[in-house]
């Protein structure tokens, strides 16, 4: 009975482990399908851009992203290999354990069969019962013989069950080995594709090098436009900061005035009470205030834009969504990342105040968070919209046209304008994120794709 229970227990444990491994394997396969779909979409976009445009940094960004996705595919395959290897190792251990258990069961069954053969006559059976000391002893001997027969039957059942489970494990092991072979072939195929795509990147960089002077001129013009954009943003932020300071000063003065008025009323009431007390009891004792040496708690450094409860709440909510903010575009590729950038093998380099995102011409540009439009201004024949979110500010530059106006309250996902056109003939926007007057990396704040 214990053997049977043990067999069931290990069968359940193995089944649960197998189910978890299969679930992990299925999740990895689904993830790989999603990555492959993204690669296919990117490849299609690249083929279209190559037909319609000259080589540019936007295409290079797409090629580099395709390489990163291909590396993700290979990493995903490696994870699948780990799962398969785990299944194979577990199956081998199970087969070894079951083989030992089967040998033990067969040995025990063999001994019971030999014993039964030696005591097979009806005379021995009857003699065993009639040699009992009494009726109760005879009944016990009969029960013992029944139990012994049942034990032999259970032994046979355990052997059959163990043989079936062992057969299933061997079949599963063979299946896992076949799957491993397929995954290995797929990995080699993807590695070959990765090598070819790296060659494609090198060839494209060569094309960019032939346009190096032209691209540098475009980037120089972009840097000038970026400076105008950032100057316009800083002017608007400082203007709002002065307003916030003035409002805070007015609120503080109003609070002090209320305190003075309340103190005057309290002093008048205290004087009246003292006069009444003096008339009833002329001898009074003044109590000196008790001095305390408890240090004051350090005040939290706040932005001027957090002077009001509304501004503080909006800042906190924005900060809580770090890494979860939506993209300002439905579709788009980051052409230039935040900060210093360069293209290996060329003299192309620069410093970007935000993200330069390439998209379709006229694509709708959306606010990434609730806020208030504090400025709409022009930069190099394009529009820019600046939205305040407490102490944080998002700017959407390079717009063909703005769809909002200054002072307007907007919601996350609301369209603020349409993407303008870049020198390569495609849509493009400049997305900048600020905390007060400090630039932040928007890529850290928006959702990963």
C-alpha positions in Angstrom: 0.0 0.0 0.0 2.8 2.4 0.9 4.6 1.6 -2.4 1.4 2.4 -4.3 1.0 5.7 -2.4 4.6 6.6 -3.1 4.2 5.8 -6.7 1.1 8.1 -6.9 2.9 10.9 -5.0 5.9 10.9 -7.4 3.6 10.7 -10.3 1.7 13.8 -9.1 5.0 15.7 -8.4 6.3 14.9 -11.9 3.0 15.9 -13.5 3.0 19.3 -11.7 6.6 20.0 -12.6 5.9 19.0 -16.2 2.9 21.3 -16.3 4.9 24.3 -15.0 7.7 23.6 -17.5 5.2 23.3 -20.4 3.6 26.6 -19.3 7.0 28.3 -19.3 7.7 26.9 -22.7 4.4 28.1 -24.1 5.0 31.6 -22.7 8.4 31.7 -24.3 7.0 30.6 -27.6 4.3 33.2 -27.5 6.9 35.9 -26.7 9.0 34.7 -29.6 6.0 35.0 -32.0 5.4 38.6 -30.8 9.0 39.5 -31.3 9.1 37.9 -34.7 5.9 39.9 -35.7 7.6 43.1 -34.6 10.7 42.2 -36.7 8.5 41.5 -39.7 6.7 44.9 -39.3 10.0 46.7 -39.0 11.4 44.9 -42.0 8.4 45.9 -44.1 8.7 49.6 -42.9 12.4 49.5 -43.8 11.7 48.2 -47.3 9.2 51.0 -47.9 11.5 53.7 -46.6 14.4 52.4 -48.8 12.2 52.9 -51.9 11.1 56.4 -51.1 14.0 58.0 -49.2 17.7 58.4 -49.2 19.8 56.8 -46.4 19.2 58.6 -43.1 19.6 58.2 -39.3 15.9 57.1 -39.0 16.6 54.0 -41.2 19.8 53.3 -39.2 17.7 53.4 -36.0 15.3 50.9 -37.4 18.1 48.6 -38.5 19.7 48.8 -35.0 16.3 48.1 -33.4 15.9 45.1 -35.7 19.3 43.8 -34.5 18.3 44.2 -30.9 15.0 42.3 -31.5 16.9 39.6 -33.3 19.2 39.2 -30.2 16.0 39.0 -28.1 14.9 36.1 -30.3 18.2 34.3 -29.7 18.0 34.9 -26.0 14.4 33.6 -26.0 15.6 30.5 -27.8 18.3 30.1 -25.2 15.7 30.2 -22.5 13.6 27.6 -24.3 16.8 25.4 -24.4 17.1 25.8 -20.7 13.6 24.6 -20.2 14.1 21.6 -22.5 17.4 20.7 -20.8 15.6 20.9 -17.4 12.8 18.6 -18.8 15.4 16.1 -20.1 17.4 16.1 -16.8 14.2 15.6 -14.8 13.0 12.8 -17.2 16.4 11.1 -16.8 16.2 11.2 -13.0 12.6 9.9 -13.1 13.6 7.1 -15.4 16.5 6.1 -13.1 14.2 6.2 -10.1 11.4 4.3 -11.7 13.9 1.6 -13.1 15.2 1.0 -9.5 11.7 0.9 -8.2 10.6 -1.5 -10.9 13.5 -3.8 -10.1 12.6 -3.8 -6.4 8.9 -4.6 -7.2 9.9 -7.4 -9.5 12.2 -8.9 -6.9 9.6 -8.8 -4.2 7.0 -10.2 -6.5 9.3 -13.0 -7.5 9.9 -13.9 -3.9 6.1 -14.0 -3.2 5.5 -16.2 -6.3 8.2 -18.6 -5.2 6.7 -18.8 -1.7 3.3 -19.3 -3.1 4.6 -22.1 -5.4 6.2 -23.9 -2.5 3.0 -23.8 -0.5 0.5 -24.3 -3.4 -1.3 -27.4 -2.2 -4.8 -27.3 -0.7 -3.6 -29.6 2.1 -1.1 -26.9 3.2 -3.8 -24.3 3.0 -6.2 -26.3 5.1 -3.5 -27.5 7.4 -2.5 -23.8 8.1 -6.1 -23.0 9.0 -7.0 -26.1 11.0 -3.8 -25.9 13.0 -5.1 -22.8 14.7 -5.5 -22.7 18.4 -9.1 -21.7 18.3 -11.9 -20.2 16.2 -10.7 -16.6 16.4 -7.2 -17.7 15.5 -8.6 -19.5 12.5 -10.4 -16.4 11.3 -7.3 -14.3 11.7 -5.4 -16.9 9.6 -8.1 -16.7 6.9 -7.9 -12.9 6.9 -4.1 -13.1 6.6 -4.3 -15.4 3.6 -6.8 -13.0 1.9 -4.5 -10.0 2.7 -1.5 -11.9 1.3 -3.4 -12.7 -2.0 -4.4 -9.0 -2.2 -0.8 -8.0 -1.6 0.3 -10.1 -4.5 -2.3 -8.5 -6.7 -1.3 -5.1 -5.7 2.3 -6.0 -6.4 1.4 -7.0 -9.9 -0.7 -3.8 -10.4 2.3 -1.7 -9.1 4.6 -3.4 -11.6 2.2 -2.7 -14.5 1.7 0.9 -13.4 5.4 1.5 -13.0 6.1 0.0 -16.4 3.5 2.3 -18.0 4.8 5.4 -16.3 8.4 4.4 -17.2 7.3 3.9 -20.8 5.7 7.4 -20.8 8.9 8.9 -19.4 11.0 7.3 -22.0 8.6 8.6 -24.7 8.7 12.1 -23.2 12.5 12.0 -23.1 12.7 11.1 -26.7 10.2 13.9 -27.6 12.2 16.4 -25.6 15.4 15.4 -27.4 13.7 15.8 -30.8 12.4 19.3 -29.7 15.9 20.2 -28.5 17.2 19.3 -32.0 14.6 21.5 -33.7 15.3 24.4 -31.3 19.1 24.1 -31.9 18.5 24.3 -35.7 16.3 27.3 -35.2 19.0 29.0 -33.0 21.6 28.4 -35.7 19.3 29.8 -38.3 18.7 33.0 -36.2 22.4 33.4 -35.6 23.0 33.2 -39.3 20.3 35.9 -39.9 21.9 38.0 -37.2 25.2 37.9 -38.9 23.6 39.0 -42.2 21.7 41.8 -40.5 25.0 43.0 -38.9 26.4 43.1 -42.4 23.4 45.1 -43.5 24.1 47.6 -40.7 27.7 47.9 -41.8 26.7 48.5 -45.4 24.2 51.1 -44.3 26.7 52.9 -42.2 28.9 53.0 -45.4 26.0 54.7 -47.2 25.7 57.2 -44.4 29.4 57.9 -44.6 29.0 58.9 -48.2 26.3 61.4 -47.0 28.3 62.4 -43.9 28.7 66.1 -44.8 25.1 66.5 -45.7 23.9 64.7 -42.6 26.2 66.8 -40.4 24.7 70.0 -42.0 21.2 68.7 -41.2 22.2 67.9 -37.6 23.8 71.4 -37.2 20.5 72.9 -38.4 18.6 70.6 -36.0 20.9 71.7 -33.1 20.0 75.3 -33.8 16.3 74.5 -33.9 16.7 72.4 -30.7 18.3 75.4 -29.0 15.5 77.7 -30.0 13.0 75.1 -28.8 14.7 74.7 -25.5 15.1 78.5 -25.1 11.3 78.8 -25.7 10.6 76.1 -23.1 12.9 77.8 -20.5 11.3 81.2 -21.1 7.8 79.7 -20.6 8.9 77.7 -17.5 10.5 80.7 -15.9 7.5 82.8 -16.6 5.3 80.2 -14.9 7.8 80.0 -12.0 7.5 83.8 -11.5 3.7 83.5 -11.5 3.9 80.6 -9.0 6.3 82.6 -6.7 4.0 85.7 -6.8 1.0 83.5 -6.1 2.8 81.8 -3.2 4.0 85.2 -1.8 0.4 86.6 -2.0 -0.9 83.5 -0.3 1.8 83.8 2.4 1.0 87.5 3.0 -2.7 86.7 3.2 -2.0 83.9 5.7 0.2 86.3 7.8 -2.6 89.0 7.7 -5.1 86.4 9.0 -2.6 85.4 11.7 -2.2 89.1 12.8 -5.9 89.6 12.9 -6.5 86.4 14.8 -3.7 87.4 17.2 -5.2 90.9 17.8 -8.6 89.3 18.5 -7.0 86.8 20.9 -5.0 89.6 22.7 -8.2 91.6 23.1 -10.0 88.6 24.6 -7.1 87.8 26.9 -7.0 91.4 28.1 -10.7 91.3 28.9 -10.4 88.0 30.7 -7.4 89.3 32.7 -9.4 92.4 33.8 -12.2 90.1 35.0 -9.7 87.9 36.9 -8.0 90.8 38.5 -11.3 92.1 39.9 -12.2 88.7 41.4 -8.6 87.7 42.6 -6.0 90.5 42.5 -3.1 88.1 43.4 -2.0 86.1 40.3 1.2 84.1 39.4 2.6 84.2 35.9 3.9 81.0 34.5 7.0 81.3 32.3 7.0 79.4 29.0 9.0 76.2 29.1 11.9 76.2 26.6 12.5 73.0 24.6 15.8 72.0 22.9 14.0 69.7 20.4 15.5 70.3 16.9 13.1 71.3 14.2 12.4 68.7 11.5 14.2 69.5 8.3 11.8 70.9 5.7 11.4 69.0 2.5 12.8 70.8 -0.5 10.0 71.6 -2.9 9.7 73.1 -6.3 8.0 76.4 -6.6 5.4 74.5 -8.7 4.5 72.4 -5.7 3.5 75.4 -3.5 -0.2 74.5 -4.0 -1.9 71.2 -3.1 -3.0 70.8 -6.7 0.6 71.3 -8.0 2.0 68.9 -5.4 -0.6 66.2 -6.2 0.0 66.5 -10.0 3.8 66.2 -9.5 3.4 63.1 -7.3 1.1 61.4 -9.8 3.4 62.1 -12.7 6.4 60.8 -10.8 4.5 57.6 -9.8 4.0 56.9 -13.5 7.7 56.8 -14.2 8.4 54.1 -16.8 4.6 53.7 -17.5 3.8 56.9 -19.5 2.4 56.3 -22.9 4.2 57.2 -26.1 3.3 60.5 -27.7 2.7 58.6 -31.0 0.9 55.4 -31.9 3.7 54.4 -34.3 7.2 55.6 -34.4 10.9 54.8 -34.1 13.4 56.7 -32.0 15.7 58.3 -34.5 18.0 60.0 -32.0 18.1 59.1 -28.3 18.5 61.5 -25.4 22.0 62.9 -24.7 25.2 62.4 -26.5 25.1 60.2 -29.6 27.4 59.2 -32.4 27.5 56.8 -35.4 30.5 54.4 -35.4 32.7 54.8 -38.4 31.6 58.3 -39.1 32.0 61.8 -37.8 28.3 62.1 -37.1 27.6 63.0 -33.5 25.7 65.4 -31.4 23.8 66.0 -28.2 20.0 65.6 -28.1 17.8 67.4 -25.4 15.1 64.8 -25.7 13.9 62.1 -28.1 13.7 62.6 -31.9 11.0 60.2 -33.0 10.3 59.4 -36.6 6.8 58.6 -37.7 4.3 59.0 -40.5 3.7 62.5 -42.0 0.8 64.2 -40.2 0.6 61.5 -37.5 -1.4 62.7 -34.5 0.8 63.6 -31.5 -0.8 62.9 -28.1 -0.2 64.2 -24.5 1.4 61.6 -22.3 -0.2 62.9 -19.1 -2.9 65.2 -17.7 -1.8 68.9 -17.5 -2.2 72.4 -18.7 -0.9 74.0 -21.9 1.3 76.9 -20.8 2.8 77.8 -24.2 2.3 77.3 -27.9 5.1 78.8 -30.0 6.8 78.5 -33.4 10.3 77.1 -34.1 11.7 77.1 -37.6 8.3 77.0 -39.4 7.1 74.3 -37.0 4.9 74.5 -33.9 5.7 73.5 -30.4 3.4 72.8 -27.5 4.5 72.9 -23.8 2.4 71.2 -21.2 2.8 71.5 -17.4 2.3 68.6 -15.0 3.1 70.2 -11.6 6.9 70.5 -11.5 7.2 68.4 -14.7 6.9 69.7 -18.3 6.5 67.8 -21.6 7.2 69.5 -24.9 6.1 68.4 -28.3 8.1 70.1 -31.0 8.4 69.8 -34.8 4.6 69.9 -35.2 3.1 70.8 -38.5 0.2 72.4 -36.6 -0.9 72.6 -33.0 -4.4 71.4 -31.9 -4.5 73.1 -28.5 -4.1 76.6 -27.1 -2.4 78.3 -24.1 -4.3 77.9 -20.8 -6.2 74.8 -22.0 -6.5 71.9 -19.6 -5.9 68.6 -21.4 -6.0 64.9 -20.6 -3.5 62.1 -21.3 -4.0 60.8 -24.8 -5.5 64.1 -26.1 -4.1 65.2 -29.5 -1.9 68.3 -29.2 -0.9 68.5 -32.9 0.3 66.7 -36.0 3.8 65.6 -36.8 5.8 67.8 -39.2 8.1 66.6 -42.0 11.8 66.1 -41.7 14.6 66.4 -44.3 14.2 62.8 -45.3 10.5 63.4 -46.2 9.1 61.5 -43.2 7.2 62.6 -40.1 9.2 63.6 -37.1 8.7 65.2 -33.6 11.0 66.4 -30.8 9.8 65.1 -27.4 11.4 66.8 -24.5 10.8 66.1 -20.7 11.8 68.6 -18.0 11.7 68.8 -14.2 11.7 72.5 -13.5 14.5 73.7 -15.8 16.4 70.4 -15.8 16.3 68.0 -18.9 15.3 64.4 -18.2 15.7 61.3 -20.4 12.1 60.7 -21.7 13.0 57.1 -22.6 13.2 56.3 -18.9 9.7 57.6 -18.3 7.7 56.2 -21.2 6.7 52.5 -21.6 9.1 50.1 -23.2 8.0 48.7 -26.6 
